[in-house]
């Protein structure tokens, strides 16, 4: 069977099943099975599937994923996150301190947690009621926190960068380092958005914030856990002391200690965090297994390779190819979650990106920014609904309007990375020596 028939049929069935509500992992498997049976008989295909699932679950690098999710759950269920937000804005004599503090807290949380959903939920639970109580506009409050939660997607550690590294076979440690500067740029761009908002709509930013200053002891309790955990992860990877998986394991142990000694967490809370992690990994494990089956079928029929050859034959400029790929992701992100997009599309699109002359490490960072935008765009923008769920009296339209300026900031940083690729590449290059 011709490659384009297989490719069109697989993705057609996949879209049809997802549109009718079948969970993405099962849709990927169901779309692959008819074409797997063309290659192998029933009994052989079952053995192949078992081996693929087993290979997924014993992948060494993949061990970092449950560890970082567990770490985020520990921080979110303890008082570490709430203390961090309080330290970021209480007693700061700047108009809009609570809004700036939301971005700062999300950036700090992003340095220890790789999941956007957990970041937005953890900081949002504390920051949203506080900002609304202080008199901040609904759109500014929800937009800042929803956008701030995306910083966990790029500031290392990042689950999206781990997934990208697994698919692309780019060093995850190098991807982590590549995300540092763009992540800080995005956080700074978000602060600029709030600064401009203050003058454009002064009624949304109260004249005075919470002037209750924190004691030195409170500041230490707020910053020490985040700084130590972030240094364990980034420092170990940067200096080559440990792999991301090993760094994640050490960071989890440190987080448990901090959460129980300084964060008010009980043994029961640790087990609750572990149970939530297992539930999340159940879905992600099935998603990865489905992606491997889908990838096996597509590669057998040479779909990625032939698609790349056909596209290259069009003789389009590299910028045109990049623009088409990024536009494709921005549209697809309105309907699929980031993890699903990675495993469904990257095996086909990465050869095209590489053949156009782009550095795959650099593209990983640009691609991840598109994933940040994906969690902010309806109808499947996860962060939008998280913020709306935290304040049921807030309309989802207000949340959507609130994030629009922050999406503009993300697109601006993406444009700078396209014009100056070294913004993402210089730190990994320094690390390589």
N, C-alpha and C positions, 0 to 999 in steps of 0.2 A: 504493500500500500504506500502511496506517495506521502512524503513527509508533511506536505501542506494539508493533506486531507486529515492525517492523524492529528496534527496540531490544531486545526480548526475544530475538529470533532471533540477533542479532549477539552479544550477551553470552552466550547459551546455547551457541552454537558455540565461542566463545572459552574459556569455562570447560571445556567438554568436551575441547578440544584440549590445553589446559594440563594438565588432569588426566591425560591420556594421555602426557604427557612431551614434547610439541612445544615447542621454545623459544618464549618469549613473543613475540618480534618476528615470527616466522613464523606463530604462532597469530593475532596481530592482523591480519596481512595476509590469511591464509586466511579468517578470519571476515568480512572486509570485501569480499572479491572478488565473491561472488555478488550482493551488493547494488550493487556498483559496476557490474557488467555490466547491471543493470537500468536504469542511468542512461546508460551509454555502451556502444558496441560494443567488440569485442575490440581492434582497432587503436587506437582513441581512448583506451581505458583504459590501454593500455601506455604511450602518450605521457604521459598524466596521471601515471602512477606514476613515470615517469622524471623528470618535472618536479618532483614532490613530493620524491623522493629527492635531486635536485640542490639544491632549495631548502633541504633539511635540512642538507646538508653545507657550504653556503656561508653559513649564518646567522652573522652577525658575532659576536653575543653567544655563540653556541655555541662559538666558538674558545676561550673561557675554559675550557671543560671539559677538553679534552686538555692544556692548559697546567697546570691545577691537578693533574690526575692525574700528569703528568710530574714536577711539583714534589714531590708526595708520594712518588713512586717514587725520586727522587733522594735525598730525606732518609732514606727507609727503607733504601736500599741503602748509604748512607754511615754513618759513625759518629756523625752529628749526633744521631740519636734516642737511641742508647745513652748518649751523654754527657749529654744532657738528663735522662734518668731518673736517672743517677748523681748529678748535681748536685742533684736534687730530694730525695734522701733520705740520701746518705752524710754522716755526721758530724752529722746533725740529732738533737739530744738529746731526741727526743719518742718515746714509745712508739707504735708503729704508723707510724713514719716512712716505711717502704717502701710501705705501703698508701696513705698520703697522697701520697707521691711519684708513685705510679702515676697517680693522678687529676691531679696537677699536670702530669706529663709529657704525659698525653693532652690536657689543655687547651692546653698549649703547642704540641703537635704539631697540634692542631686549628686553631690560628691560622695555620698555613702549609699545611695539607692539608685538602681538602674531602671526603675519602672515609672513611667509618667503617671499612670493611674494612681499608684501608691503615693507619689509625691503630691499630686493635686489633692488627693483625699486627706492626707495627713496634715498638710499646711492649711488646706481649706477649712477643715473642721474647727481650727482655732482662729484663723485670720478672717474668714468671711463674717462670722458674727461680730467680731471685734470692729472691723471696718464699718459695718452697717450701724453699729451702736455709736461709733464716733461721728457718724454723719457723712461718710463717703458715699458717692453716687453708686447706685446698684451696678451700672454698666462698667464703671471703672473697677469696682471691687471684684466682680466676677471675672472680668476680662483679665485683670492683672494676675489673679490666682490661677485661672485656667491656663494662661500662657506660661506663667512661671513654672507650673507643673511639668511643662515640656522640657525644661532644662535637665531633668533627669534622663532624658533620651540621649543627650549629647555629652554633657559633663560626665566624665568617667567616674564610676563604672556605668556602662550602658548595656542593657539587654539587647537593644537593637544593633549596636556595634558588635556584640558577641555573635548574634545570628548572622549578621553580614559577614563576619570573619569566617564562620563555619561554611557558609555557602561559597564565598569567594576565595577561601584559603589564604587570605591576607592575615598577617600577624595581628592577633587581637590586642597584644600589648602596644603595637605601633598605632593601631586604630584608637586606643584609649588616649595615647599621647597626642595624636592628631586632633582629637576632639576638644582638647583643653582650651586652646586659643579661640577657636570659633565659639565654644560654649561661653567663654567670658565675654566675647564680643556680643553675643545674643543677649546675655544678661545686661550688659551695658546699654544695648539698644532698647531693651524694655524699660530701663530707668529713664532714658531720654523720652520715650513715649509718655511716661507718667509726668515728666517735667513739662512737656508741651501741653498735655491734657490739663494741667493745673492752670495754664493761662488761657487755653481755649474754652474750657468750661470750669471756671473757678468755683461755681456752686457745687461741683462734685468733690471738691477737696476742702475740708474744713480748715479754718484758720489755725486752729491749735490741735495738737494731738494729745496723747496721753503723756503728761509731764511727770508721772511717777517714776523717779529714777530707780535703777536697779543697784543693789549692793554689789561690791566686788565679788562676794561669794556667789551671788546669783549669776554673774557674768561667767565665772569659771565653770559653774555647773552647766551653763548653756553651751559654751564654746568648746570646752575640753573634749567631750566625747566625739563631736563632729570632726575636730581637728585631728585627733589621734586616729580615728577610723580612716579618714581621708588620707592621712600620711602613710598609714599601713598599706592601703591599696595602691595609691599613685606612686609613693616612694619605692615600694618593693618592685613594681613593674618598671619604673623609670630606671632604676639602678641595676636591674637585672637580677635582683636577689631572689625573686620568686615569679612563677607564672601567674597569670590572672586567677587561675583556679586556686592555687596555693594562697595567694594574697587574700582571696575571698574567704577561704577557710579560717585564716588567722583573724581577719576582720570580724567574722561572725562570733568567734570566741570573745574578742574584745568587746563587741556590742552586747553580748549577753551579760558580761561583767558590768559594763556601764549601765545597762538597762535595769539590772537588779540592784546595783549599789546606789545609783544616782537617779534612776528613772522611775522608781516606784513599781517595777514589774515583779510579779510573783512567779513561782514555778508554773502555776496554772496558765499565766499569760504567755510564758515561753511555749507551752504545749499548744495553746490556741494559735500562736504565730506559726508553729510547725504544721499544724493541721491546715491552716489557710494556704501555706506554701505547697503542701501536698496536693491540694485541690487545684491550685493554679498550674502546677507542673503536670497534673493529669491531662489537662487540656493541651498544654504546650508539647508534651510528649507525643500525644496523638497527632498534633499538627506536624511535628517533625517527621514522624513515621509516614504520614500521608505524603509529605513533601518528598521523602526518599523514594516512595513507590512511583509518584508522578514523575520525578526526575529520571528514574530508571527507564520508564516507558518512553519518555521524550528523547532521551539520549540514545536508546536502542534504535529509534526511528530517525535519528539524526536531525531532530527538529531544531534545537538551538544552533547547530552548526550550519544547516542549510538556510535557516532564517537569516543568520549573520551574512552568509555569502550572497544571498539575494539582495539584502539591504546594502551591502558594500558595492554591489554592481550598479546601484543607482547613482553612485559617485556624488553623494551629498557631502557638504562641508562638515567638519567635526562639530562646529557650533550648531548647525542645523540638527544633527543627530542628537546632540545633548539636549537641545531645546525640546525636541519631540519626546525624548524619554522623560524629561522632567515634567512636561505638560501631561503626559500619560499618567505619571505617578500622582500629580496633583488632582487629576480627575478621579483616578481609581481610589485615592485616599478618602473621597467622599462616601465610599461604599464599603471599604474593607478596612480591617484593623491592620496596623503596621506589620505585625509578625506574619500574618497571612499573605500580605503583599510581597514580603521578602521571599518566602519559600515558593510562592506561585510564579513570580515573574523573574527573579534574578537569574536563575539558571539559563534562561533564554536571552536575557538582555545583557548580561555581563560580557559575553564574547563580542557583542556588538560594540559595547563601550570600549573594550580593550583594543579592538581592531580599528577604532577611530583615533587611537593614540592617547587615550586618557589614562592617567595613573589610577589604579584601582583603589589605592589607599585614599587618595584625594576624593575620588568619586564616592567612597564610603561615607565621608563626612557630608558631602553635598546631598547624597541620597538620604542620610539620616535627618537632615534639616527638612526634607520633603516629608519624612515621617512625622516630624514635629507639627508640621502644618496639617497633616492628615488627622491628628487627634483633636484639631481645633475646627475642622470643617464639617458641617452637617451633610447628610443626615446621620452619619455614624461617628461623629466627633465625640469620642469617649469623654474627654475632659469637660466638654460642654454640659453633658448630662450629669456628671459627677457634681459640678458646681450647682446646677439646678436642683439636684436632689438634696444638697445641704441646706438649701433655703427654698422650700416648696412654694412660698409665696412669690418667688422671683420667676418671671416669665423666661422661657428659653430664648425668645427673640432678643431680650435684653442681654443675655449672655453672649449670643452670637454677635450682636452689634458691638458689644464690649471688647471682643477679641480681635475685631477687624484691624485696628491700628497695630496690634502686636503681630498679626500675620504680615502686615506691611513691613514691620521691622525684620521678621524672619526672611522675607524675600530680599530685602536690602542686603542683609549679611550674606545670603546665598549669592547674590550678584557680585559682592566683593570677593568671595572665594573663587568665583569663576574668573574674575579679572586678575586676581593675585593668588594663584594656587599655593604659593609658599606659606600663606597664612595657616594652612593645614599641614604642610609638609615639613616645615623647618624644625619643629620640636622632635619629631621622629628621626630626622636626619642627624640632629645633634646627639640623640641617644645612641644612634649607631656609631657615632664617633667619626 
